[in-house]
Amino acid sequence: MLLAFELSGEHSTLPKSEAIACLESLKADFRIHLSLDSCLVIDLKNNADTIIEGLSKRLAMTHHIIKVLGIDESGEKDILELVNSAPLDFEGTYSIRVRRIKEYSRINTESMEKQLGGIFYRKGFHADLEKPMIQFRVLLTNGKSIFGYIAASIDRSAYEARKPHYRPFFYPGVLMPRVARALVNIAKPKEYMLDPFCGTGGILIEAGLLGIKVIGGDVQRKLLLGARTNLDYYDVNYSLMYQDACRLALCNDSMDAVVTDPPYGRSAAIKAESIEHLLANSLKEIFRVLKKGRAVFVSERDIKELALEADFRILEVHEQRVHKSLTRRICVLEK
Ligand SMILES: C[S@@+](CC[C@H](N)C(=O)[O-])C[C@H]1O[C@@H](n2cnc3c(N)ncnc32)[C@H](O)[C@@H]1O
């Protein structure tokens, strides 16, 4: 079965990486069919309903998961032919939306929706734009049109509701929940996940809500107390420790995954000789406590050399521009 992930446009590479990591965590038997701008199409071999349900509970940077009924070129005639010849077999009302991704198509989506509505009407189906029982979609990207219906949508409002300033304890300079969740998914935690620079616990919350047991460390007591308040509020299974990320009180090979956002060079909250010292030594400690698995390390600096010195393999580097003078580098490392 072909499944399309309608990816969020908030980042060019993270949403795809998150979707693939989640499929791997769910042990899905799949291969990539097409990798397009803001849309990933996979061929999923079995257990589709269970996998789709698992994905919809985890993903942060996907809008919809679509069961694909057909793929064609993206000219007007191609789209009409694609929908006309697709196997339409459903009961109840429907809606259809045509979405142009970026500038990949010049098609007038409203007029196309009307024409496609005509095809459905001639086949005896009834539209209901308010409360349709099935929602069809045509995505236009990279010269392709992808037609299918929504199998699951991601509840993005839940991430909005967890934004840092809505939590019981707030302190500035934290990742947004959607980014934090995507990083957790990319790290593929199984049972235990560590954030050795946990601050107010933003990353831990996102992992904890997935049922992962989370362990956090920090050197600012007031932030650890704040993290405790936040983690209790979201009913997460956690342990917090007052500890230096360069000297972790954890056994070798004890963590399934690490996701962390250490302080940036300019932050006053650095407890170390220097930022270089902090990054190099914490990477070595993370490598020591990690089982075979992934660490996702966020930094303003390029830490590739330091990660290699700590013995990590570098799987991916994603850049995220936060504002004019801050670009985050998200390094996906593997032990
Ligand atoms: C960018 S903040 C992390 C924010 C966190 N993700 C959150 O959700 O609040 C970096 C954190 O690293 C902590 N920190 C600085 N030096 C440290 C060290 N040597 N060991 C552990 N934590 C340290 C700071 O106290 C700060 O809370």
The ligand as a MOL file (V3000), in Angstrom:
LIG
                    3D

  0  0  0     0  0            999 V3000
M  V30 BEGIN CTAB
M  V30 COUNTS 27 29 0 0 0
M  V30 BEGIN ATOM
M  V30 1 C 19.4710 25.6410 26.2150 0
M  V30 2 S 19.2060 25.2000 27.9030 0 CHG=1
M  V30 3 C 18.2260 23.7480 27.8040 0
M  V30 4 C 16.7860 24.0580 27.6950 0
M  V30 5 C 15.9130 22.8410 27.8390 0
M  V30 6 N 15.8620 22.0520 26.6180 0
M  V30 7 C 14.5080 23.2190 28.2880 0
M  V30 8 O 13.5320 22.6300 27.7870 0
M  V30 9 O 14.3560 24.0650 29.1600 0 CHG=-1
M  V30 10 C 20.7650 24.6020 28.4290 0
M  V30 11 C 20.8290 24.1140 29.8510 0
M  V30 12 O 22.1240 23.6020 30.1210 0
M  V30 13 C 22.4000 23.7990 31.5120 0
M  V30 14 N 23.8390 23.6330 31.7610 0
M  V30 15 C 24.8460 24.5070 31.5740 0
M  V30 16 N 26.0330 23.9440 31.8810 0
M  V30 17 C 25.7770 22.6640 32.2540 0
M  V30 18 C 26.5780 21.5580 32.6630 0
M  V30 19 N 27.9040 21.6580 32.7700 0
M  V30 20 N 25.9580 20.3860 32.9400 0
M  V30 21 C 24.6040 20.2680 32.8540 0
M  V30 22 N 23.7860 21.2800 32.4820 0
M  V30 23 C 24.3680 22.4660 32.1790 0
M  V30 24 C 21.8340 25.1710 31.7870 0
M  V30 25 O 21.5650 25.3220 33.1550 0
M  V30 26 C 20.5750 25.1740 30.9140 0
M  V30 27 O 19.4560 24.7950 31.6520 0
M  V30 END ATOM
M  V30 BEGIN BOND
M  V30 1 1 1 2
M  V30 2 1 2 3
M  V30 3 1 2 10
M  V30 4 1 3 4
M  V30 5 1 4 5
M  V30 6 1 5 6
M  V30 7 1 5 7
M  V30 8 2 7 8
M  V30 9 1 7 9
M  V30 10 1 10 11
M  V30 11 1 11 12
M  V30 12 1 11 26
M  V30 13 1 12 13
M  V30 14 1 13 14
M  V30 15 1 13 24
M  V30 16 1 14 15
M  V30 17 1 14 23
M  V30 18 2 15 16
M  V30 19 1 16 17
M  V30 20 1 17 18
M  V30 21 2 17 23
M  V30 22 1 18 19
M  V30 23 2 18 20
M  V30 24 1 20 21
M  V30 25 2 21 22
M  V30 26 1 22 23
M  V30 27 1 24 25
M  V30 28 1 24 26
M  V30 29 1 26 27
M  V30 END BOND
M  V30 END CTAB
M  END
